Amino acid sequence: MSCCSACGQHACACGCGEPARTPLPLYNRPGLDALSYRVGSYADFMATMQIDLSAAVLPALRGLRTRDPDDASIALLDAWAIGADVISFYQERIANEGYLRTATERCSVLQLGRLVDYRLRPGVSASVYLAYTLNSNSGPVTIPAGSKAQSVPAPGEQMQTFESAEALDARSEWNVLKPRLSRPQDIRARAPTSDATRNLPVAVVSSMNELWIAGTDQHLKQGDRLLFLFGDLATGEQAMRVVKAAEAQQASQITRVTLQSLDPATVAIIDAAGVALDGLTAYTSHPHYATWERAATWVRRMLLLGGDNRGSYDQLVTGAIFGHDQPPSGPPPVTAFIKAVQAAFGTTSVPPPPMSGSPIDVLFKALRQAPNVQPANSLKLTRSAIMSLGPASDARPQLLLNFESRLIGSFYAGWSGLPQGTPSPALSGVYVLRTPACLFGYNAVVPTGLKTNTDASTKASLPFVPGPAPDWNPSTQNESPDVLQLDNAYDSIEADSYVVIRQPDDDPGSLPVVARVRNVTVHPRTAYGMSGKTTEIALANDSGTSLWDISGDTDTATLRGTQVYAQSEPLNLANVPIDDVVGNISPANLPTDSFTRLTLDGAIEGMKVGRWVIVQGRRADVPGSNPVNAAELVMIAGIEQGSNSQLPGDTVHSTLVFASKGLAYQYVRSTVSIYANVVRATNGETRNEVLGNGDGTVAMPTFALKQAPLTFVSAPTVDGVQSTLKVVVNGVRWHEVDSLAGATNADRSFVTSTADDGKISVTFGDGVHGARVPTGIENLLATYRNGIGTPGNVEAGQISLLATKPLGVKDVINPLPATGGADAETRDQARRHVPLAVLALDRLVSVADYADFARTFGGVGKASAVKLGGKVWVTIAGAGDVPIDETSDLYVNLLQAMQRYGDPSLSVGLNVRELLALTLSAKIGLLDDFTWDAIEPVLRARLLERFGFERRELAKGIYLSEIIACMQGVRGVAWVDMDVFGSLDETAILTGFGIGTQDEGDDLTGVSRAAEQPATELNSSVPVLGTRYDANGVLKPAQLAYFLANVPDTLLLQETS
């Protein structure tokens, strides 16, 4: 049995009472988030002192029998118990603040980090690209570096200031460039066949469906005939098309003429006849050359001028056109011609191929497409001497201006307006034929006469009866060669106009005639048994052979079947609008354009390679009726000047050649705007202030910056950031160092320290470690920027206020959102990152080093690394899981930093995490006296904190038991009934939309499904995969699973009934 410590007697018989309750034992198992370090509480101290009142070693207190709190002695003990309780409380708090795992104050973590030379990450400034607009009458303007622009804050936000990172040479003509919106119409009688012209935007007269006319007062209407002349009348070709509709566009002062379409068989026969005529030139010695040449010419000319293709087909296959029972044999071009004609009548239209994938599939693929990665800056741009100094390069006209200084200011303006295109064969003109007419006598009554009556019952009394007489004979009606006698008076027909004479289609010996009018006379005429006014048209003909002659006809077939179109009026062609999308591969109207080349609507002067531009417009590759606008940043890799020599009257246009892969999206051309006065800017406002007075007698003087927080911009350094602080002492720049320990007494160095409230202090040397500051009045000057973090991630178009307005500058805008802003490192983030700082030690050797390095990089929240296929793949998640774009400064700088500090012979790849959204549904039973309204917010907050982004790691699975333990740990929860625990990844969500299920080759079907647990089932765990290759051999980044607070339906908590 034990003895009393006070008297040494048996504890049950000594009468000393119970033993002292303090000090309490101190023991903490490893891995706790909080230490127990109190030697006692108020009750413990009070009880211990009351016990000591009866201690044998204190005989003087044996007379104090009372334990009443009102007694002065007991009240004194109560006061000391309270004091001891306060002291022990703070002793425990101080002990907890001395360890990284248990510290609750950010300042403690900050100070502990300094012990291992770790500084809490200060955050990263957001970056953006600004597009400036100059006044239209302004000359070239240089916008200096540091020019300020401010955002218009949304409700609950603060105005953010952005400053340009470099000087910008801007011009008013570069405010908003437009892609080429129109081109000269190149209308040809035949389709190009040579390799040089086959891909040109040519409209073949037989198959074209639209015509663009300059002006809006032509008064064209449905049914009007249009005459197209190619070359001269004697040796060229002519065609006639019929107007279907005419739409006057007043805004652009042009008229869009829609033509009646020729059926596909007609177009095919016209083209086949042209090919045959070209091929027959090699067989002029063939015995049937003349016959086939005449036949192909007749077919082509007759159909071009509005004839019927069925008649031509019948006459070809029956030989009627040749005057034989069947077509004569011919050379290979003839055989091909016959086959083409036969095929034309056997072809049917082919419906367009269906759109691959469902509409939502196409929509998602288009919207998830990321802009292409561009060079970091102009110095990183790969240059080519062929592109820079080629025949079409803009360097050549710029060199010319150096040789001829008198051309400066006027050469580009004159050169860009000089027509240079000379196509062959050229379109001589387009005319509208206002007057359709027939020949005089076409409606003459058929003559009647008498014939012998053969009816036996009546011939005795009526020996003669009425009967047909011979038809009118044009040869006896004063007809003249090359003279038309029209059926009425047409006063609008003028000399030197054109007329088209179309004879009956079933006459293979007669071709349609296109002729120029020599003179016109309106006069009365009597012929064919009728009288009336006629318009006499004399045709101009210098060939010696009649163009038109019915004076020898003995019947009226030609007279009655001939159609005349006269009163030609010239039409001026307008440029045809280009409706090809921007960013397409080899569009029809601009075959030289692609996703890396964009032809502008004019010529630009002075723009340099390596300049940033922003292309903005409505996307054409996104299905649906609602417009989706987008913008992307691209760098100019080359500028070309030139025109298309095959387009009639084409002028010089500039073509922008984009770096890298160029444009990632396709845009509706008419909506595209190209901002060319673009400069990079970062969040933060410059401050110039006096730090204080220098005193050479003071060692290690410290001065505080008046504005906080200090701006740090993203950079490819170990920390991932670079300070904007510059200190000048007596006009001499001093430099910031990590520590003064290695500085000499001559080094103009200083260090900075950051307090827990973000305030920055600047400390100079003591004359041994770093030079002392010289004595002076206000001779310590600081220039820095303040403003940092996620508030700088403003939306596109939100920056529109000019704080710095150089002369000539009118507006500013950010077509793209600001990105890359990250807040300062929090306490819990620093708690995890401090140990990592002593692992990599600014050099990357092992695979784990890459993950540790990336995890401590400014703006990165989480990172993991694996080595696959001889390459290190690093997966990152932004701080707070903010999106990280491959074009952002953070992504680019982190990749450069890992390449700089890592193994030069080892390739590094960088990916952004793949998200898994946890799903949970549970019923909660509560203890008595607890209400659901009070418990539910606490329980939800506990789950979001324990299984939110900050507490989860990449490729770390989650067990159901963890969830239940967390929920059971909330005060007031009696029991938990789990209904659902699982996850949703991107593929599962897209499958719900019907995306990625159409064919097995879809890139979405290859996403590994091993990590997905059905979102509506109860699973014992949710596995989370690391970086891996899927079944299709596509590399997938590491996954990160957590509860999404912004989608509350993924976390359903209900009180059990």
Residue pairs with C-beta under 8 A, 6 or more apart in sequence:
1 10
1 11
1 12
2 10
2 11
3 9
3 10
3 11
3 14
4 10
4 11
4 14
4 16
4 56
5 19
6 14
6 16
6 55
6 56
6 57
7 14
7 16
7 56
8 14
9 16
14 56
16 54
16 55
16 56
17 51
17 54
18 51
19 51
20 48
20 51
20 52
21 40
21 44
21 47
21 48
21 51
22 39
22 40
22 44
22 45
22 48
23 39
23 40
24 38
24 39
24 40
24 44
26 36
26 37
26 39
27 36
28 35
28 36
28 37
32 101
32 102
33 101
33 102
34 96
34 102
35 92
35 95
35 96
35 99
35 102
36 92
37 91
37 92
37 95
37 96
38 88
38 89
38 91
38 92
39 88
39 91
40 48
40 84
40 85
40 88
41 85
41 88
42 81
42 82
42 84
42 85
43 81
45 80
45 81
45 84
45 85
46 77
46 78
46 81
49 77
49 80
49 81
50 67
50 74
50 77
52 58
53 61
53 64
54 61
54 62
55 61
64 73
66 73
66 74
67 74
68 74
69 75
69 78
93 104
96 102
96 103
96 104
97 103
97 104
97 105
97 108
98 108
98 112
99 112
100 109
100 112
100 831
100 834
100 835
101 831
103 109
103 112
103 827
103 831
104 827
105 756
105 827
106 120
106 756
106 826
106 827
106 830
107 755
107 756
109 120
109 827
109 830
109 831
109 834
110 120
110 754
110 756
110 830
112 834
113 119
113 120
113 830
113 834
113 837
116 834
116 837
116 838
117 738
117 739
117 837
118 830
118 833
118 834
118 837
118 838
119 719
119 754
120 754
120 824
120 825
120 830
121 719
121 720
121 721
121 824
121 825
121 829
121 830
121 833
121 856
121 858
122 709
122 710
122 712
122 721
122 754
122 788
122 824
122 825
122 858
123 709
123 712
123 721
123 788
123 789
123 821
123 822
123 823
123 824
123 825
123 858
124 712
124 713
124 714
124 720
124 721
124 788
124 789
124 820
124 821
124 822
124 858
124 859
124 890
125 682
125 683
125 684
125 711
125 712
125 713
125 714
125 785
125 787
125 788
125 789
125 792
125 820
125 821
126 160
126 682
126 683
126 789
126 790
126 792
126 793
126 794
126 818
126 819
126 820
126 821
127 680
127 681
127 682
127 683
127 713
127 714
127 818
127 819
127 820
127 888
127 889
128 162
128 680
128 681
128 682
128 683
128 794
128 799
128 814
128 816
128 817
128 818
128 819
129 612
129 614
129 633
129 678
129 679
129 680
129 681
129 814
129 815
129 816
130 149
130 162
130 164
130 678
130 679
130 680
130 681
130 799
130 812
130 813
130 814
131 614
131 675
131 677
131 678
131 812
131 813
131 814
131 815
132 143
132 168
132 170
132 175
132 677
132 678
132 679
132 809
132 811
132 812
133 175
133 176
133 677
133 809
133 810
133 811
133 812
133 813
134 141
134 170
134 171
134 172
134 175
134 677
134 808
134 809
134 810
135 172
135 808
135 809
135 810
136 172
137 172
138 172
138 807
138 808
138 809
139 171
139 172
139 808
140 169
140 170
140 171
140 606
141 169
141 170
141 171
141 806
141 807
141 808
141 809
142 167
142 168
142 169
142 170
142 806
143 164
143 167
143 168
143 170
143 677
143 679
143 806
143 809
144 164
144 167
144 806
145 163
145 164
145 165
145 166
145 167
146 163
146 164
146 686
146 804
147 163
147 164
147 804
147 806
148 161
148 162
148 163
148 685
148 686
148 802
148 803
148 804
149 161
149 162
149 163
149 164
149 681
149 799
149 800
149 801
149 802
149 803
149 804
149 812
149 814
150 159
150 160
150 161
150 162
150 799
150 801
150 803
151 157
151 159
151 160
151 161
151 162
151 794
151 798
151 799
151 800
151 801
152 159
152 798
152 799
152 800
152 801
153 159
153 160
154 795
154 798
157 791
158 791
159 801
160 683
160 787
160 791
160 792
160 794
160 799
160 818
161 683
161 684
161 685
161 787
161 803
162 681
162 682
162 683
162 684
162 792
162 799
162 814
162 818
163 681
163 682
163 684
163 685
163 686
163 785
164 679
164 680
164 681
165 679
165 680
165 681
165 682
166 679
166 680
168 677
168 678
168 679
169 608
170 677
170 809
171 606
171 677
172 808
173 604
173 605
174 604
174 607
174 676
174 677
175 675
175 676
175 677
176 673
176 674
176 675
177 600
177 601
177 604
177 613
177 673
177 674
177 675
177 676
178 600
178 601
178 672
178 673
178 674
179 582
179 598
179 599
179 600
179 601
179 669
179 672
179 674
180 578
180 590
180 599
180 600
180 601
180 653
181 577
181 578
181 601
181 669
181 670
182 574
182 575
182 576
182 577
182 578
182 601
183 201
183 575
183 576
183 578
183 589
183 590
183 644
183 647
183 650
184 421
184 573
184 575
184 576
184 647
184 648
184 649
184 650
185 203
185 211
185 212
185 573
185 574
185 575
185 576
185 648
186 200
186 201
186 202
186 203
186 423
186 646
186 647
186 648
187 202
187 203
187 204
187 205
187 208
187 211
187 228
187 427
187 430
187 573
188 202
188 203
188 204
188 205
188 230
188 423
188 425
188 427
189 204
189 205
189 228
189 230
189 236
189 237
189 239
189 274
189 304
189 425
190 204
190 271
190 274
191 202
191 204
191 271
191 274
192 198
192 200
192 202
193 278
197 646
199 586
199 591
200 591
200 644
200 646
200 647
201 588
201 589
201 590
201 591
201 647
202 646
203 576
204 271
205 228
205 230
205 239
205 241
205 304
206 239
206 262
206 266
206 267
206 270
206 271
206 303
206 304
207 262
207 267
208 241
208 259
209 258
209 259
209 261
210 256
210 257
210 258
210 259
210 576
211 226
211 241
211 256
211 257
211 259
211 430
211 573
212 254
212 255
212 256
212 257
212 573
212 574
212 575
212 576
212 577
213 220
213 254
213 255
213 257
213 430
213 571
213 572
213 573
213 574
214 253
214 254
214 255
214 571
214 572
214 573
214 574
215 253
215 254
215 255
215 572
215 574
216 248
216 249
216 250
216 253
216 254
216 255
218 246
218 255
218 432
218 571
220 243
220 246
220 255
220 257
220 432
221 243
221 246
222 243
222 244
222 245
222 246
223 242
223 243
224 242
224 243
224 432
224 433
224 434
225 240
225 241
225 242
225 243
225 306
225 432
225 433
225 436
225 500
225 565
226 240
226 241
226 242
226 243
226 257
226 259
226 430
226 431
226 432
226 433
226 571
227 238
227 239
227 240
227 430
227 431
227 432
227 433
227 498
227 500
227 514
227 565
227 568
228 238
228 239
228 240
228 241
228 427
228 429
228 430
229 236
229 238
229 427
229 428
229 429
229 430
229 431
229 498
229 514
230 236
230 237
230 238
230 239
230 425
230 426
230 427
230 428
231 237
231 425
231 426
231 428
232 428
233 514
233 515
233 516
234 543
236 425
236 428
237 300
237 301
237 304
238 301
238 304
238 305
238 500
238 514
239 304
239 305
240 304
240 305
240 306
240 433
240 500
240 565
241 259
241 260
242 259
242 260
242 306
243 257
243 258
243 259
243 260
243 432
244 258
244 259
244 260
244 261
245 257
245 258
246 255
246 256
246 257
246 258
247 255
247 256
247 257
247 258
248 255
249 255
249 256
254 574
254 575
255 574
262 270
262 303
263 309
264 344
264 347
264 349
265 309
265 313
265 344
265 345
265 347
266 303
266 309
268 340
268 341
268 343
268 344
268 347
269 299
269 300
269 303
269 309
269 312
269 313
269 340
269 341
269 344
270 300
270 303
270 304
271 340
272 336
272 337
272 340
272 341
272 344
273 296
273 297
273 299
273 300
273 303
273 337
274 300
275 333
275 336
275 337
275 340
276 292
276 296
276 333
276 334
276 336
276 337
277 293
277 296
277 297
277 300
278 333
279 331
279 332
279 333
279 336
280 289
280 292
280 293
280 296
280 331
280 333
280 334
282 331
282 333
283 289
283 331
283 333
286 292
286 330
286 331
288 328
288 329
288 330
288 334
289 331
291 322
291 328
292 328
292 330
292 331
292 334
292 337
295 316
295 321
295 322
295 327
296 337
297 511
298 321
298 508
298 511
299 312
299 316
299 321
301 511
301 512
302 312
302 505
302 511
302 512
303 309
303 312
305 500
305 502
305 512
305 514
306 502
306 512
307 502
307 505
307 512
308 505
311 505
311 506
312 321
312 505
313 341
313 345
314 320
315 321
315 506
315 508
316 327
316 338
316 341
317 327
317 342
318 325
318 326
319 325
319 326
319 327
319 328
320 508
321 327
321 508
322 328
327 338
355 362
355 623
356 362
356 998
357 365
357 995
357 998
357 999
357 1002
358 994
358 995
358 998
359 623
359 624
360 993
360 994
360 995
361 993
361 994
361 995
361 996
361 998
361 1002
362 623
363 622
363 623
363 624
364 990
364 993
364 995
365 995
366 619
366 621
366 622
366 623
366 665
367 622
367 628
369 664
369 665
370 664
370 885
370 886
370 887
371 632
371 633
371 664
371 665
371 885
371 887
372 632
372 634
372 660
372 661
372 662
372 663
372 664
373 660
373 886
373 887
374 633
374 634
374 635
374 659
374 660
374 887
375 381
375 382
375 635
375 659
375 660
376 892
376 896
377 610
378 609
378 610
378 611
378 635
379 610
381 609
381 610
381 635
381 637
381 659
382 637
382 659
383 609
383 637
384 638
387 393
387 637
387 638
387 657
388 395
388 609
388 638
389 395
389 396
390 640
392 640
392 641
392 642
392 655
393 638
393 639
393 640
393 641
394 607
394 639
394 640
394 641
394 654
396 641
397 411
397 412
397 415
397 641
398 606
400 407
400 411
401 407
401 408
401 411
404 411
412 603
412 604
412 605
415 603
415 652
416 602
416 603
416 651
416 652
416 653
417 651
418 651
418 652
419 649
419 650
419 651
420 643
420 645
420 650
420 651
420 652
421 643
421 644
421 645
421 646
421 647
421 648
421 649
421 650
422 645
422 648
423 645
423 646
423 647
423 648
426 648
427 573
427 648
429 570
429 571
430 570
430 571
430 573
431 497
431 498
431 568
431 569
431 570
431 571
432 568
432 569
432 571
433 498
433 499
433 500
433 565
433 566
433 567
433 568
434 492
434 566
434 567
434 568
434 569
435 490
435 492
435 493
435 565
435 566
435 567
436 563
436 564
436 565
437 486
437 487
437 488
437 490
437 535
437 563
437 564
437 565
437 566
438 486
438 487
438 562
438 563
438 564
439 484
439 485
439 486
439 487
439 550
439 559
439 560
439 562
439 564
440 485
440 486
440 487
440 525
440 527
440 528
440 532
440 534
441 472
441 474
441 477
441 485
441 487
441 527
441 528
441 530
441 556
441 559
441 560
442 487
442 559
442 560
442 562
443 487
443 530
443 560
444 472
444 528
444 529
444 530
444 556
445 529
445 530
446 468
446 469
446 471
447 468
447 469
447 470
447 471
447 472
447 529
448 466
448 467
448 468
448 469
449 466
449 467
449 468
449 469
450 464
450 465
450 466
450 467
451 464
451 465
451 466
451 467
452 459
452 463
452 464
452 465
453 459
453 462
453 463
453 464
453 465
455 465
471 555
471 556
472 528
472 529
472 556
472 559
473 553
473 554
473 555
474 550
474 551
474 552
474 553
474 554
474 555
474 556
474 558
474 559
475 551
475 552
475 553
475 554
477 527
477 528
478 527
479 485
479 549
479 550
479 551
479 553
480 551
481 546
481 548
481 549
481 551
482 515
482 538
482 539
482 541
482 546
482 547
482 548
482 549
483 536
483 537
483 538
483 539
483 548
484 499
484 501
484 535
484 536
484 537
484 539
484 548
484 564
485 525
485 527
485 534
485 535
485 536
486 534
486 535
486 536
486 537
486 564
486 566
487 532
487 534
488 532
488 533
488 534
488 535
489 522
489 533
489 534
489 535
490 522
490 535
490 566
490 567
491 522
492 567
493 499
493 517
493 520
493 535
493 537
493 566
493 567
494 517
494 520
494 567
495 517
495 518
495 519
495 520
496 516
496 517
497 516
497 517
497 566
497 567
497 568
497 569
498 514
498 515
498 516
498 517
498 566
498 568
499 514
499 515
499 516
499 517
499 537
499 539
499 564
499 565
499 566
499 568
500 512
500 513
500 514
500 564
500 565
500 566
501 512
501 513
501 514
501 515
501 548
501 562
501 563
501 564
502 512
502 562
502 563
502 564
502 565
503 510
503 511
503 512
503 513
503 558
503 561
503 562
504 510
504 557
504 558
504 561
504 562
507 557
507 558
510 558
513 547
513 548
515 539
515 540
515 541
515 547
515 548
516 539
516 540
517 537
517 538
517 539
517 540
517 566
518 538
518 539
518 540
519 537
519 538
520 535
520 536
520 537
520 538
521 535
521 536
521 538
522 533
522 534
522 535
522 536
523 533
523 534
523 536
524 531
524 532
524 533
524 534
525 531
525 532
525 533
525 534
525 536
528 556
537 566
539 547
539 548
541 547
550 558
550 559
553 559
576 589
577 670
578 587
578 589
578 590
578 669
579 589
579 669
579 670
580 587
580 588
580 589
580 590
580 593
580 669
581 587
581 620
581 621
581 666
581 667
581 668
581 669
582 593
582 598
582 615
582 617
582 620
582 663
582 666
582 667
582 668
582 669
582 672
583 594
583 595
583 620
583 621
583 662
583 663
583 664
583 665
583 666
583 667
584 593
584 594
584 595
584 666
585 594
585 595
586 593
586 594
587 593
590 599
592 599
592 655
593 599
593 655
594 662
595 658
595 661
595 662
595 663
595 664
596 657
596 658
596 661
596 662
596 663
597 655
597 656
597 657
597 658
597 662
598 615
598 655
598 656
598 658
598 663
598 674
599 653
599 654
599 655
599 656
600 653
600 654
600 655
600 656
600 674
601 653
602 653
602 654
603 641
603 651
603 652
603 653
603 654
604 639
604 654
604 676
607 636
607 639
607 654
607 676
608 636
609 636
609 637
609 638
609 639
610 635
610 636
611 635
611 636
611 676
611 678
612 633
612 634
612 635
612 636
612 678
612 679
612 680
613 633
613 634
613 635
613 636
613 656
613 674
613 675
613 676
613 678
614 631
614 632
614 633
614 634
614 674
614 675
614 678
614 815
614 816
615 631
615 632
615 634
615 663
615 667
615 672
615 673
615 674
616 629
616 630
616 631
616 672
616 673
616 674
616 675
616 815
617 629
617 630
617 631
617 667
617 668
617 669
617 671
617 672
617 673
618 627
618 628
618 629
618 630
618 667
618 668
618 671
619 627
619 628
619 629
619 630
619 665
619 666
619 667
619 668
620 666
620 667
620 668
621 665
621 666
622 628
629 671
630 665
630 667
631 796
631 815
631 816
632 663
632 664
632 665
632 816
633 678
633 816
633 887
634 658
634 659
634 660
634 662
634 663
635 658
635 659
635 660
636 656
636 657
636 658
636 659
637 657
637 658
637 659
638 656
638 657
639 654
639 655
639 656
639 657
640 654
640 655
640 657
641 652
641 653
641 654
641 655
642 652
642 653
642 655
643 650
643 651
643 652
643 653
644 650
656 674
675 815
682 711
682 713
683 711
683 787
683 788
683 792
683 818
683 821
684 711
684 713
684 724
684 785
684 786
684 787
684 788
684 792
685 785
685 786
685 787
686 783
686 784
686 785
687 705
687 706
687 707
687 782
687 783
687 784
687 785
687 786
688 781
688 782
688 783
689 705
689 706
689 707
689 781
689 782
690 778
690 780
690 781
690 782
691 703
691 705
691 727
691 762
691 780
691 781
691 782
692 701
692 703
692 778
692 780
693 775
693 776
693 777
693 778
693 779
693 780
694 701
694 729
694 730
694 773
694 774
694 775
694 776
694 779
694 780
695 701
695 773
695 775
696 772
696 773
696 774
696 775
697 775
698 772
699 765
699 766
699 767
699 772
700 763
700 764
700 765
700 766
701 763
701 764
701 773
702 761
702 762
702 763
702 764
703 761
703 762
703 780
704 759
704 760
704 761
704 762
705 725
705 759
705 760
705 761
705 762
705 782
705 784
707 784
707 786
708 757
708 758
708 759
708 760
708 786
709 758
709 760
709 786
709 787
709 788
709 789
709 824
710 723
710 724
710 725
710 754
710 758
710 760
710 784
710 785
710 786
710 788
711 724
711 784
711 785
711 786
711 787
711 788
712 721
712 722
712 723
712 724
712 788
712 858
713 721
713 722
713 724
713 889
714 720
714 721
714 722
714 820
714 858
714 859
714 889
714 890
714 893
715 721
715 722
715 893
716 892
716 893
716 894
716 896
716 897
716 900
717 897
718 842
718 853
718 897
718 901
719 856
719 857
719 858
720 856
720 857
720 858
720 859
720 860
720 890
720 893
720 894
720 897
721 858
723 736
723 752
723 784
724 784
724 785
725 736
725 752
725 760
725 762
725 782
725 783
725 784
726 733
726 782
726 783
726 784
727 733
727 734
727 736
727 750
727 762
727 780
727 781
727 782
728 734
728 780
728 781
728 782
728 783
729 748
729 773
729 774
729 779
729 780
729 781
730 774
730 776
730 779
732 748
733 748
734 748
734 749
734 750
734 764
735 748
735 749
735 750
736 749
736 750
736 751
736 752
737 743
737 747
737 749
737 750
737 751
737 770
738 751
739 751
740 749
740 750
740 751
740 763
740 765
740 766
740 769
740 770
741 769
742 769
743 749
743 765
743 769
743 770
743 771
744 769
744 770
745 765
745 767
745 768
745 769
745 770
745 771
746 771
747 765
747 770
747 771
748 771
749 764
749 765
749 770
749 771
750 762
750 763
750 764
750 765
750 770
751 762
751 763
752 760
752 761
752 762
752 763
753 760
753 761
753 763
754 760
754 761
755 761
758 824
762 782
764 770
764 771
764 772
764 773
765 771
765 772
766 772
773 779
773 780
788 821
788 823
788 824
789 821
789 822
789 823
789 824
790 821
790 822
790 823
790 880
790 882
791 821
792 818
792 821
793 817
793 818
793 819
793 820
793 821
793 882
794 814
794 817
794 818
795 817
796 814
796 815
796 816
796 817
797 813
797 814
797 815
798 814
798 817
799 812
799 813
799 814
799 818
800 811
800 812
800 813
801 812
802 809
802 811
802 812
819 883
819 885
819 888
819 889
820 859
820 888
820 889
820 890
821 882
822 858
822 859
822 878
822 879
822 880
822 882
822 890
823 879
823 880
825 833
825 879
826 950
828 950
829 861
829 879
829 950
832 855
833 855
833 856
836 852
836 855
836 856
837 856
839 848
839 849
839 852
840 849
840 852
840 853
840 856
842 901
843 849
843 901
844 850
844 853
844 898
844 901
844 902
844 903
845 903
847 865
847 866
847 867
847 872
848 865
849 902
850 863
850 865
850 872
850 874
850 898
850 902
850 908
851 863
851 864
851 865
851 874
852 863
853 897
853 898
853 901
854 860
854 863
854 865
854 874
854 876
854 894
854 898
855 862
855 863
857 863
857 890
857 894
857 897
858 890
859 878
859 879
859 884
859 890
860 876
860 877
860 878
860 879
860 890
860 894
861 876
861 877
861 878
861 879
861 880
861 881
861 949
861 950
862 876
862 877
862 913
862 953
862 954
862 1040
863 874
863 875
863 876
863 877
863 954
864 874
864 875
864 953
864 954
864 955
864 1026
864 1027
864 1038
865 872
865 873
865 874
865 875
866 872
866 873
866 1026
866 1027
866 1038
867 873
868 1027
868 1028
868 1029
868 1035
870 907
871 906
871 907
871 908
871 909
872 902
872 906
872 907
872 908
872 909
873 909
873 910
873 911
873 1027
873 1035
873 1037
874 898
874 908
874 909
874 910
874 911
875 911
875 912
875 913
875 954
875 1026
875 1027
875 1037
875 1038
876 884
876 894
876 910
876 911
876 912
876 913
877 884
877 912
877 913
877 949
877 954
877 1040
878 884
878 890
878 912
880 949
881 913
881 949
881 1040
883 912
884 890
884 891
884 912
885 891
891 910
894 910
895 908
895 910
898 908
898 910
899 908
902 908
909 1035
911 1027
911 1035
911 1037
911 1038
912 1037
913 954
913 1037
913 1038
913 1039
913 1040
914 985
914 986
914 1036
914 1037
914 1038
914 1039
914 1040
915 985
915 986
915 1039
915 1040
915 1041
916 983
916 984
916 985
916 1011
916 1012
916 1022
916 1024
916 1039
916 1040
916 1041
916 1042
917 983
917 984
917 985
917 1041
917 1042
917 1043
917 1044
917 1047
917 1050
918 947
918 958
918 981
918 982
918 983
918 1022
918 1041
918 1042
918 1043
918 1044
918 1050
918 1051
919 980
919 981
919 982
919 983
919 984
919 1015
919 1016
919 1050
919 1051
920 943
920 963
920 978
920 980
920 981
920 1043
920 1050
920 1051
920 1052
921 978
921 979
921 980
921 1052
921 1054
922 967
922 976
922 977
922 978
922 979
922 980
922 1052
922 1053
922 1054
923 976
923 977
923 979
923 1054
923 1055
923 1056
924 932
924 935
924 936
924 939
924 967
924 973
924 975
924 976
924 977
924 1053
924 1054
924 1055
924 1056
925 973
925 974
925 975
925 976
925 977
925 1056
926 932
926 935
926 972
926 973
926 974
926 1055
927 972
927 973
927 974
930 972
932 1055
934 972
935 970
935 972
935 973
936 1053
936 1055
938 970
938 971
938 972
939 967
939 970
939 973
939 1053
940 1051
940 1053
942 966
942 967
942 969
942 970
943 963
943 966
943 967
943 1043
943 1051
944 1043
944 1045
944 1051
945 951
946 966
947 958
947 962
947 963
947 966
947 1042
947 1043
948 1042
948 1043
948 1045
949 1040
949 1042
951 1042
952 958
952 1040
952 1041
952 1042
953 1040
954 1024
954 1026
954 1038
954 1039
954 1040
955 1024
955 1025
955 1026
955 1027
955 1038
955 1039
955 1040
956 1024
956 1041
957 1021
957 1022
957 1023
957 1024
957 1041
958 1021
958 1022
958 1024
958 1041
959 1020
959 1021
960 978
960 981
960 1018
960 1019
960 1020
960 1021
963 978
963 981
964 976
964 978
967 973
967 976
968 975
968 976
977 1056
978 1018
979 1018
980 1015
980 1016
980 1017
980 1018
980 1052
981 1013
981 1018
981 1019
981 1022
982 1012
982 1013
982 1014
982 1015
982 1016
982 1017
982 1018
982 1019
982 1022
983 1011
983 1012
983 1013
983 1015
983 1022
983 1041
984 1012
984 1015
984 1050
985 1007
985 1009
985 1011
985 1012
985 1039
986 1007
987 996
987 1004
987 1005
987 1007
987 1009
987 1012
988 1012
988 1015
990 996
990 1004
991 997
995 1004
996 1002
996 1003
996 1004
996 1005
997 1005
999 1005
1003 1032
1003 1034
1006 1030
1006 1031
1006 1032
1006 1034
1007 1030
1007 1036
1008 1025
1008 1028
1008 1030
1008 1031
1008 1036
1010 1023
1010 1025
1011 1022
1011 1023
1011 1024
1011 1025
1011 1039
1011 1041
1013 1019
1013 1021
1013 1022
1013 1023
1022 1041
1024 1039
1024 1040
1024 1041
1025 1036
1025 1038
1025 1039
1026 1038
1026 1039
1027 1035
1027 1036
1027 1037
1027 1038
1028 1035
1028 1036
1029 1035
1029 1036
1030 1036
1043 1050
1043 1051
1044 1050
